[in-house]
Amino acid sequence: MPYERHMMELNTLMRLGRFKEIVMILLKYGFDDLIDRLTFGIMIAAMIIGSSMIITTGIGPFLFGFPALGVVGYLISGLLGLWLIYNILRQRKY
């Protein structure tokens, strides 16, 4: 595997806590897609958590018996998640 040596180097840097160097190595060796997908996935996760917090408040207006902002947040998160999965499968870089 061509990236095996780089992965071992990344593992060593992670254990040492040198995250800035990790990002530089990832950018240097063309892991831009990986970084973009990871960032996008973290943003989707944050939207799901935020929507869950809004759902528990019980503050109106309501949509299907739940706070509308929380439901809209879930819908947007779901669509973005499906779009991310579609792009990953379409590019076949997994």
Summary of the structure (lengths in Angstrom):
residues: 94
radius of gyration: 18.4
end to end distance: 14.3
largest distance: 54.6
contacts: 215
relative contact order: 0.09
helix: 78%
strand: 4%
